[in-house]
Structures are given as structure tokens and as C-alpha cells.
Amino acid sequence: MIPGDIRNQFDFRFGEPRQAPLVFTNEPVGMLMMFGVADGPPNVMQQRRRFEQIALRRAEVVAAGQLVEQLSSEIADLPAMGHFPIERDLVVSVDGFVKKLEGIHPYLIPKEPRALSEGEYLQTPEELEKIEQYTSCINCMLCYAACPQFGLNPDFTGPGVLALLHRYNADSRDGGRGLRMEVLNAEDGVWSCTAVGYCSEVCPKHVDPANAVNQNKVNSAMDYLLNLVSPRGEKS
């Protein structure tokens, strides 16, 4: 259970007072839900809301920086991170996440080489503002635990990695866009996102991965259209 000073707050997604303290459970309800459906049988919708509350409450606890010892006044039932293979107890395997992260080349690739004597790669405040929000990602993977699409398809690139992909593609100093577009346009890339939006609601750093994914979809569509009109064999 969560301490009383938190559990009685209004649910910031549904705008309703919580009737009972939220208990974290290990029920795999995320795999049973059709999150794109606005309505359904009462038992299904109840499980769906429960899953949403679990994901959102987990994010509140992480964002508040609470330690387990701070929950000593009440029993704390904390599950392992959702949607990841469990190694043991609360330890999950993040190998798949790391592989996806490495696949987007998460570093600046210079547009053209330059000598150290030429100085830094400069950027204006306006150029920095376009990407600054997405540089705040701490790879906590809460967005993956809340993402129903990742729960159904572990091969989906996922919100966190797609947000970082956008961060580097939108960086005025970067020249590696072509390498990352292959990941973006892949079958399990950006178009696997079903626009549920829970990733942005649970993000403790307010990165807003859902917004980054939407911008990636626009860029992917533009890339496809440019390839259609480009001379055969040329890359945009």
C-alpha cells in the first residue's frame, strides 16, 4: 500500500477520489486488455483501470524519490517492473532495451569531420530548445512498463528509445539521421505505436515520449514520400 498522504489524493487521470488505497499486484492484466477500446465488459474495464492506476502510482512513487524504508508504516507490495522478463525477485532483464538503445546510435554523429583546433560544435539557444526536453530521459523504463503495445509486442522499439531517437535526429549538430530512419521505419518501429499515451503520463522527468513519437511519425511519413519522388537509387 501507499502512505496515506499520497493514496487519498485525486486520481490525476480520471479526476476522481480514490475509494481505497492502491495495492500493487503482480496480475498480468496488461496482456489481457484492448487499450484502444473505450468501453467493454465491467470486469475488463475494472482490470484496465486497475492496471492504469498501478502504472501511474508507480511513477508517482519514483518521481517523489521515496525509499522502501519510508513505507515502513504500512506493508509495501511492490512488483517487478512490468513487461520485462524477471531475473529474480524485483530484478528484471533489460537486455532487450539496451539492444534497442544501441541500435539507434544514441550519440551525436558529426555531419562532417572537423579538427579539434576548429573548436566546438556550436548550437543556438533556439536549436537547443527544440531538443532540451528529450535530453532529460534517465532510462528508467517506466514508459515501457506502462506501454500496452510493448506488453503485447516485446519487439516494439518502444517510447523511451523512440524519444531518444528524435532527440538526436532533431539535433542541429547531428548527421546520423539516415542510420536512425531505418529503425524508425521498420515494422516494429514508430508505426507500431497505437497512441495510448501512458508513456508520457508516467514519465518522472516529463520527457513526453508520446509527443516525440508523434513527431517521429511525421518524419517517417515525410521520409517515405521523399523516397517516392527521389530518383531511383538515391536516398533522401
Summary of the structure (lengths in Angstrom):
residues: 236
radius of gyration: 20.3
end to end distance: 53.2
largest distance: 68.1
contacts: 623
relative contact order: 0.12
helix: 49%
strand: 4%
